[in-house]
Amino acid sequence: MFCVIQQVQLKKPNQYGAYRELVAERDSWSINGKPPLWRYRYAGERFDRPHLEAYKISIHQSYRECGRVRKKQYSIRTMSYYDIVEYSLIDCAGGAIDAAAKQLGIECDTIYNLVETKLTPLRERLEADFHQSEEYQTAKRHRQIINDHLNP
Protein backbone atom coordinates (compact mmCIF):
# COMPACT_ATOMS: atom_id res chain seq x y z
CA MET A 1 0.00 0.00 0.00
CA PHE A 2 1.32 3.44 -0.87
CA CYS A 3 0.23 7.06 -1.14
CA VAL A 4 0.29 9.10 -4.34
CA ILE A 5 0.04 12.89 -4.51
CA GLN A 6 -0.59 14.35 -7.97
CA GLN A 7 -0.49 18.04 -8.80
CA VAL A 8 -3.52 19.31 -10.72
CA GLN A 9 -4.68 22.78 -11.73
CA LEU A 10 -7.87 24.43 -10.51
CA LYS A 11 -9.96 26.45 -12.93
CA LYS A 12 -11.03 29.19 -10.54
CA PRO A 13 -8.89 31.07 -8.02
CA ASN A 14 -9.70 30.88 -4.32
CA GLN A 15 -11.65 34.02 -3.44
CA TYR A 16 -11.38 33.75 0.34
CA GLY A 17 -8.03 35.40 1.00
CA ALA A 18 -7.33 37.21 4.26
CA TYR A 19 -8.86 40.64 4.74
CA ARG A 20 -6.60 43.58 4.06
CA GLU A 21 -7.91 45.74 6.90
CA LEU A 22 -8.61 45.39 10.62
CA VAL A 23 -11.11 47.86 12.13
CA ALA A 24 -11.42 48.61 15.86
CA GLU A 25 -14.80 49.81 17.11
CA ARG A 26 -15.91 50.78 20.57
CA ASP A 27 -19.14 49.23 21.82
CA SER A 28 -21.92 51.71 22.50
CA TRP A 29 -23.03 50.00 25.73
CA SER A 30 -21.32 49.30 29.02
CA ILE A 31 -21.77 46.60 31.64
CA ASN A 32 -22.13 47.46 35.36
CA GLY A 33 -20.74 50.94 34.85
CA LYS A 34 -17.50 49.69 33.28
CA PRO A 35 -16.30 51.54 30.20
CA PRO A 36 -17.39 50.14 26.85
CA LEU A 37 -15.20 47.44 25.36
CA TRP A 38 -13.37 47.48 22.05
CA ARG A 39 -14.38 45.12 19.32
CA TYR A 40 -12.40 44.15 16.22
CA ARG A 41 -13.62 43.12 12.80
CA TYR A 42 -12.11 42.55 9.43
CA ALA A 43 -13.14 44.90 6.65
CA GLY A 44 -12.32 45.96 3.13
CA GLU A 45 -11.10 43.86 0.29
CA ARG A 46 -9.61 40.42 0.51
CA PHE A 47 -6.23 39.42 -0.85
CA ASP A 48 -6.12 37.76 -4.24
CA ARG A 49 -5.04 34.15 -4.17
CA PRO A 50 -3.25 33.49 -7.45
CA HIS A 51 -2.08 29.92 -6.84
CA LEU A 52 -4.24 27.50 -8.80
CA GLU A 53 -2.29 24.40 -7.80
CA ALA A 54 -4.13 21.60 -6.06
CA TYR A 55 -2.91 18.20 -4.96
CA LYS A 56 -4.94 15.02 -5.41
CA ILE A 57 -4.21 12.55 -2.63
CA SER A 58 -4.97 8.87 -3.14
CA ILE A 59 -4.06 5.52 -1.63
CA HIS A 60 -3.13 2.64 -3.93
CA GLN A 61 -3.23 -1.00 -2.93
CA SER A 62 -1.68 -3.73 -5.06
CA TYR A 63 -2.80 -7.35 -4.85
CA ARG A 64 -2.73 -10.53 -6.92
CA GLU A 65 -5.78 -12.05 -8.49
CA CYS A 66 -5.45 -15.25 -10.52
CA GLY A 67 -1.71 -14.65 -10.88
CA ARG A 68 -2.13 -11.10 -12.18
CA VAL A 69 -1.20 -7.97 -10.32
CA ARG A 70 -4.19 -5.72 -9.73
CA LYS A 71 -4.38 -2.31 -8.15
CA LYS A 72 -7.18 -0.57 -6.29
CA GLN A 73 -7.15 3.16 -5.89
CA TYR A 74 -8.91 5.06 -3.08
CA SER A 75 -9.24 8.78 -3.58
CA ILE A 76 -8.80 10.68 -0.32
CA ARG A 77 -9.12 14.34 -1.17
CA THR A 78 -7.97 17.08 -3.50
CA MET A 79 -6.41 19.80 -1.37
CA SER A 80 -5.67 23.22 -2.81
CA TYR A 81 -2.44 25.10 -2.17
CA TYR A 82 -4.23 27.20 0.45
CA ASP A 83 -5.88 24.18 2.14
CA ILE A 84 -2.45 22.65 2.70
CA VAL A 85 -0.89 25.78 4.20
CA GLU A 86 -3.88 26.78 6.36
CA TYR A 87 -5.46 23.53 7.56
CA SER A 88 -4.37 20.14 8.82
CA LEU A 89 -4.94 16.86 7.05
CA ILE A 90 -7.53 15.85 9.65
CA ASP A 91 -9.51 19.05 9.06
CA CYS A 92 -9.69 18.52 5.32
CA ALA A 93 -9.73 14.77 4.83
CA GLY A 94 -10.61 13.13 8.14
CA GLY A 95 -13.86 11.59 6.94
CA ALA A 96 -12.40 10.32 3.67
CA ILE A 97 -9.46 8.71 5.46
CA ASP A 98 -11.84 7.00 7.90
CA ALA A 99 -13.93 5.69 4.99
CA ALA A 100 -10.86 4.42 3.10
CA ALA A 101 -9.56 2.71 6.24
CA LYS A 102 -12.90 0.98 6.69
CA GLN A 103 -12.91 -0.20 3.06
CA LEU A 104 -9.33 -1.46 3.33
CA GLY A 105 -9.94 -3.03 6.73
CA ILE A 106 -6.98 -1.31 8.39
CA GLU A 107 -6.43 1.29 11.10
CA CYS A 108 -6.95 4.98 10.28
CA ASP A 109 -3.55 5.78 11.78
CA THR A 110 -1.85 3.70 9.10
CA ILE A 111 -3.37 5.80 6.34
CA TYR A 112 -2.69 9.06 8.20
CA ASN A 113 0.96 8.06 8.54
CA LEU A 114 1.22 7.13 4.85
CA VAL A 115 -0.29 10.42 3.72
CA GLU A 116 1.60 12.58 6.22
CA THR A 117 4.90 11.02 5.17
CA LYS A 118 4.31 12.13 1.58
CA LEU A 119 2.59 15.42 2.47
CA THR A 120 5.13 16.79 4.98
CA PRO A 121 7.88 17.79 2.49
CA LEU A 122 5.28 19.34 0.19
CA ARG A 123 3.67 21.23 3.07
CA GLU A 124 7.05 22.59 4.22
CA ARG A 125 7.83 23.87 0.73
CA LEU A 126 4.40 25.48 0.28
CA GLU A 127 4.43 27.05 3.76
CA ALA A 128 7.86 28.57 3.14
CA ASP A 129 6.48 30.15 -0.03
CA PHE A 130 3.22 31.28 1.59
CA HIS A 131 4.98 32.84 4.60
CA GLN A 132 6.72 35.23 2.19
CA SER A 133 3.41 36.55 0.86
CA GLU A 134 1.86 39.88 1.77
CA GLU A 135 -1.37 38.10 2.73
CA TYR A 136 0.36 36.02 5.42
CA GLN A 137 2.32 38.99 6.78
CA THR A 138 -0.85 41.11 7.07
CA ALA A 139 -2.90 38.32 8.70
CA LYS A 140 -0.07 37.68 11.16
CA ARG A 141 0.07 41.38 12.03
CA HIS A 142 -3.73 41.46 12.56
CA ARG A 143 -3.58 38.44 14.90
CA GLN A 144 -0.75 40.07 16.84
CA ILE A 145 -2.71 43.32 17.26
CA ILE A 146 -5.78 41.49 18.54
CA ASN A 147 -3.72 39.31 20.91
CA ASP A 148 -1.91 42.36 22.30
CA HIS A 149 -5.20 44.07 23.10
CA LEU A 150 -6.92 41.00 24.52
CA ASN A 151 -3.98 40.08 26.76
CA PRO A 152 -2.58 43.33 28.18
C-alpha positions as CSV (number, residue, x, y, z in Angstrom):
1,M,0.0,0.0,0.0
2,F,1.3,3.4,-0.9
3,C,0.2,7.1,-1.1
4,V,0.3,9.1,-4.3
5,I,0.0,12.9,-4.5
6,Q,-0.6,14.3,-8.0
7,Q,-0.5,18.0,-8.8
8,V,-3.5,19.3,-10.7
9,Q,-4.7,22.8,-11.7
10,L,-7.9,24.4,-10.5
11,K,-10.0,26.4,-12.9
12,K,-11.0,29.2,-10.5
13,P,-8.9,31.1,-8.0
14,N,-9.7,30.9,-4.3
15,Q,-11.7,34.0,-3.4
16,Y,-11.4,33.7,0.3
17,G,-8.0,35.4,1.0
18,A,-7.3,37.2,4.3
19,Y,-8.9,40.6,4.7
20,R,-6.6,43.6,4.1
21,E,-7.9,45.7,6.9
22,L,-8.6,45.4,10.6
23,V,-11.1,47.9,12.1
24,A,-11.4,48.6,15.9
25,E,-14.8,49.8,17.1
26,R,-15.9,50.8,20.6
27,D,-19.1,49.2,21.8
28,S,-21.9,51.7,22.5
29,W,-23.0,50.0,25.7
30,S,-21.3,49.3,29.0
31,I,-21.8,46.6,31.6
32,N,-22.1,47.5,35.4
33,G,-20.7,50.9,34.9
34,K,-17.5,49.7,33.3
35,P,-16.3,51.5,30.2
36,P,-17.4,50.1,26.8
37,L,-15.2,47.4,25.4
38,W,-13.4,47.5,22.1
39,R,-14.4,45.1,19.3
40,Y,-12.4,44.1,16.2
41,R,-13.6,43.1,12.8
42,Y,-12.1,42.6,9.4
43,A,-13.1,44.9,6.6
44,G,-12.3,46.0,3.1
45,E,-11.1,43.9,0.3
46,R,-9.6,40.4,0.5
47,F,-6.2,39.4,-0.8
48,D,-6.1,37.8,-4.2
49,R,-5.0,34.1,-4.2
50,P,-3.3,33.5,-7.5
51,H,-2.1,29.9,-6.8
52,L,-4.2,27.5,-8.8
53,E,-2.3,24.4,-7.8
54,A,-4.1,21.6,-6.1
55,Y,-2.9,18.2,-5.0
56,K,-4.9,15.0,-5.4
57,I,-4.2,12.6,-2.6
58,S,-5.0,8.9,-3.1
59,I,-4.1,5.5,-1.6
60,H,-3.1,2.6,-3.9
61,Q,-3.2,-1.0,-2.9
62,S,-1.7,-3.7,-5.1
63,Y,-2.8,-7.4,-4.9
64,R,-2.7,-10.5,-6.9
65,E,-5.8,-12.0,-8.5
66,C,-5.5,-15.3,-10.5
67,G,-1.7,-14.7,-10.9
68,R,-2.1,-11.1,-12.2
69,V,-1.2,-8.0,-10.3
70,R,-4.2,-5.7,-9.7
71,K,-4.4,-2.3,-8.2
72,K,-7.2,-0.6,-6.3
73,Q,-7.1,3.2,-5.9
74,Y,-8.9,5.1,-3.1
75,S,-9.2,8.8,-3.6
76,I,-8.8,10.7,-0.3
77,R,-9.1,14.3,-1.2
78,T,-8.0,17.1,-3.5
79,M,-6.4,19.8,-1.4
80,S,-5.7,23.2,-2.8
81,Y,-2.4,25.1,-2.2
82,Y,-4.2,27.2,0.5
83,D,-5.9,24.2,2.1
84,I,-2.4,22.6,2.7
85,V,-0.9,25.8,4.2
86,E,-3.9,26.8,6.4
87,Y,-5.5,23.5,7.6
88,S,-4.4,20.1,8.8
89,L,-4.9,16.9,7.1
90,I,-7.5,15.8,9.7
91,D,-9.5,19.1,9.1
92,C,-9.7,18.5,5.3
93,A,-9.7,14.8,4.8
94,G,-10.6,13.1,8.1
95,G,-13.9,11.6,6.9
96,A,-12.4,10.3,3.7
97,I,-9.5,8.7,5.5
98,D,-11.8,7.0,7.9
99,A,-13.9,5.7,5.0
100,A,-10.9,4.4,3.1
101,A,-9.6,2.7,6.2
102,K,-12.9,1.0,6.7
103,Q,-12.9,-0.2,3.1
104,L,-9.3,-1.5,3.3
105,G,-9.9,-3.0,6.7
106,I,-7.0,-1.3,8.4
107,E,-6.4,1.3,11.1
108,C,-6.9,5.0,10.3
109,D,-3.5,5.8,11.8
110,T,-1.8,3.7,9.1
111,I,-3.4,5.8,6.3
112,Y,-2.7,9.1,8.2
113,N,1.0,8.1,8.5
114,L,1.2,7.1,4.8
115,V,-0.3,10.4,3.7
116,E,1.6,12.6,6.2
117,T,4.9,11.0,5.2
118,K,4.3,12.1,1.6
119,L,2.6,15.4,2.5
120,T,5.1,16.8,5.0
121,P,7.9,17.8,2.5
122,L,5.3,19.3,0.2
123,R,3.7,21.2,3.1
124,E,7.0,22.6,4.2
125,R,7.8,23.9,0.7
126,L,4.4,25.5,0.3
127,E,4.4,27.0,3.8
128,A,7.9,28.6,3.1
129,D,6.5,30.1,0.0
130,F,3.2,31.3,1.6
131,H,5.0,32.8,4.6
132,Q,6.7,35.2,2.2
133,S,3.4,36.5,0.9
134,E,1.9,39.9,1.8
135,E,-1.4,38.1,2.7
136,Y,0.4,36.0,5.4
137,Q,2.3,39.0,6.8
138,T,-0.9,41.1,7.1
139,A,-2.9,38.3,8.7
140,K,-0.1,37.7,11.2
141,R,0.1,41.4,12.0
142,H,-3.7,41.5,12.6
143,R,-3.6,38.4,14.9
144,Q,-0.7,40.1,16.8
145,I,-2.7,43.3,17.3
146,I,-5.8,41.5,18.5
147,N,-3.7,39.3,20.9
148,D,-1.9,42.4,22.3
149,H,-5.2,44.1,23.1
150,L,-6.9,41.0,24.5
151,N,-4.0,40.1,26.8
152,P,-2.6,43.3,28.2
